[in-house]
């Protein structure tokens, strides 16, 4: 009995000691994340327009009701969906294709992995400015030089409303496809070769091996890549802001940029906060659904 009591006392001391170590970080996390989130939710329930401060006051769900008749909100929501789906699909397809190709190269894979990391480590603002000034700049940009060489003429890639969205999708895809490539390459390297040998003995073709062996075995890694890339795409801001600022007009104004413009350019902080809350709710809902699908497939 005495031994059991001593053990329980020791375990209690260990828990208190562990809590003492974790408490400062936990308090800091609450102050830096939870407190701003609560303030954001509270602000979204108020009419807070610095351009017309005399109309400020508690609005309840008025800011959220306003979105139903706001065409700019629906436009930004549609652009967010197009941007997210396009970039995620492109990253997974290109990343998997490059990983399968690199896997066939016996030497130099280490160098390719290092090269793939470079776009990822660049700050999104740097990536946006790089593409704006050196790649997509009219007349002198690399893409424009190629199109003029091929006889396709010069284009204002970031200033044309029909090309701007495609351009920012290309920017995001260029930066984050290496992430999908590295994850899928690592997963491909762990696949058991015995299964492929058995499939070859059964005269299964390359497409059959890819469809019935590679894809099912890669499904967990692909789902993880989709979840992580989707969260990044939904919260994209810096690269688009540096490249187009959300323009021309509202051609690249995804929901994140619309919330920023509303809050800090138009000074309508209450409505901007409600837009940010809606984006957060969409992100959490999609994350929940994706994780549930991932668990159900296990």
N, C-alpha and C positions, 0 to 999 in steps of 0.2 A: 504493500500500500504506500509505504513511504517512498519507494522507488518510483511508482507511478505518479505520485504527487510532485516529486522532484522533476520528473520528465515533463509534466504539464507546465510546471513553473518555468522550466528552461525554454520550452516552446513559446510560452507567452512572452518571455524576455526577447526571444529571437524576433517575434512578430513586431514587438514595440520598437526594437532596434531597426528592423527593416522599414517600418513606417516612418521612423525619424529620418532615415536616409532619403526616402522617397518624397517626404512631405514638401521640402523646398521646391523641387521640380514640379510637383503636382500643383502647388499654389501658383507658381509662375505660369504653368500651362493654363490654369483657370483664368488668371488675370489677362493673359495675352490672347486667349481664344474664346473662352466662354463669355467673358464680360463684353467684348466687342460684338459678339453674336447677339447677346441679349439686347444691347443698345441698338443694333441694327433692326431687330424685330420691333422694338419700341418705337424707333424712328419711322418705320414703315406704317405705323398706325396713326401718324400725325400728318397734317397738312403743313409742310415746312418748306416754303418757297422764299428764298432770300431776295428774289426780285420783287415780291409782294409780301413783305413781312407782316403787314397788317391783317392778312388773311390766315395767318398761322393759327393752328389749334388742333385739337384732337379730331381725327377723321374716322377712326374705327377702321372698317374694311373698305372705306371709300377709295383709297388708292388702288386696291385690288379690283374693285368693281370698275374703275376707270379703264383698266386694261382691256376689258371686253369690247369697248368701242374705240380703242386706240389702234389705228391701222399700222402705225410705226412699230408697235409692240408685236403684232402678228407678223409683220415683215421680218423683224429681227429674230423672232422665234423660228420662222421658216428658214432663214439663212443659217441659224445655229444648227438646225437639223441637217441641212444640206452639207454644211461645213464639217460637222462631226462625222456623219456617215461616210462622206467621200474620203476624208483623211484617214479614218480608221480602216476602211476597206482597202484603200491604196497601200497603206503601210503594211497590213498583214499580207496582201498578195505579193507586193514587191519584196518585202522582207523574207517571205518563205521562198520566193523564186531565187533570190540572191543566195540564200542559205543553201538551197539545194545545189546551186551552181558551184559555190565555194567548197562545198563538201567533196566535190569531185577533184578538187585541186589538192594534191598531196603535200605540196610545199608552199610556204608563204602565207598560211592561214593566220599566223600570229600578227604579221604585218597588216593584213586586211582587217583584223579585229581592232588594231590600234587606229587605223585610218577611219574605221566606222565610228569610233568614239568621238572623234573631233567635232562633228556637227552637234552632238548631244551636249557637250560641255560648254558650247557657246551660249551666251546669254541670249534669250529671244529677241531683245532689243537690238543686239549686234547682228543677229541673223536678219531681222527685218531691214535694218539699214544697209547691210551687205547686199541683199537682193535688190533693194530700191536703187542703190547707187551704181552697182557694178554688174548686176545680172539683168534686171528688167528696165533699166533706164533707156528711154527712147534714143535712138541713133547710136549711142555709144555702149549700150549694155550688151553683154555676151549673147543673150537670146536674140536681140535685134540684129546683131551682126550675122548670126546664123540664118535668120529668116530672110535678110536681104541678100545673103549669098545664094540662098536657094530660090531667089526670085519671088518670095512671098511678101515683100515689102516691109515697111517699118510700122510698128504698132505702139500705141501708148498703153502698155500692159497694166499699169496701175491707175491710169487716168480714165480709161474706157470702162463704163459701168458693166459692159458685157464681158470684159476680160479680167476685171479686178478681182472678182470672187475666185475665178480659176487660178489667178496668180497667187492669192494668199493661201489657197488650198495646196498649191505646189510648194510654197515656202514651208508650210507646216509639215508636209509629207517629206520634204528633203531633210528637215532637221530630225524627225523622229522615226523615220524608217529604219535607220541603223539600230535603234533600240529593239524593234521587232526582229531584225536580222540577227542580232546577237543572242537574244533569248531563244529563237527557233533554231539557230545553228547549234547552240549548246544542247538543246533537246534532241536534235537529230543525231548528234554524236553519241548519245546514250542509248539509241535504239538497238535492240539485239540483232546482230547480223544473221543468226541462225534462221530467223523467220524469213528473211529475204532469200537465203539459200534454198530453203524448202519451197518457196514460191517459184523460184527459177526452175527447180526440178519439176515442178508441176506445170511448167511452161506458161507461167503468168507473165504478161507483158509489162512494160514499164508503167503504163497508165493504170493497169490493174493493181500493180504493187503499190503505186502512189495512193490510189483511191481506197483500197481495202486494207492496207497495212499502215502506210505512213500517216495519212490523215487521222485515222482513229487513235493511233498512238500519240499524235501531236495535239489532240483535242484539248487536254488540260492546259498545255502551254499556250495554245491559241486563245483560249478563253481568258487566261490571265492577261495576255497582251491586249486583247480587245477591251477588257475592263480598264486597264491602266491608261491606254491610249484614249479611250472615250472620256475618261475623267479629265485628262489634259486638254483634249479638244474643246470640251464644254467650258473650261475655265480659261481658254486662250485669250490673250489680251495684248501682251507686249509686242509680239512680232507684227500683228496686224496694225496696231497703233503706230508703230514705227514705220511701217511700209505705206499705209494708206490713211491712217487716222480714222478708219471707218468709212471713208469715202471711196470714190466720188459720190457725193450726196449721202445715201445710205446703202450703197451697193455692197459694202462689206461690213455693215453695222450689225454684227451678231449681238445677242442679248447682253453679253458682258460689256461690250462697248456702248450699247444703248444706255445701260445703267450708269456707266461712267460719264457719258456726255450729259445725261439728264441731271446728274448730281453736281458735276464740277464745271460744265460749260453753261448749262441753263440754270444752275443753282436751285433746282427743284429737288432738295435733299429727301423729302418724304417720299415722293414718287420714285426717285432713284433707288432708295432703300427697298421699296416694295419690289422693284424689278430684280434687285439682287437676291431678295428672299425667294422669289419665284425660281430664279436660276438655281439657287441652292437646293430648293425642294425637288426640282427636276433632276439634278445631279444625284441627290440621295435616293430618289425613287429608282433611277436607272441602275445605280450601284446595287441596290437591294435586289432588284429583279435579276441582274447578271449573276450575283453571288448565289441566289437561290437556284438559278439554272445550273450553275457550276456544281453545286452540291447534289442536285437531283440526278446529274449525269454520272456521279461517282458510283 
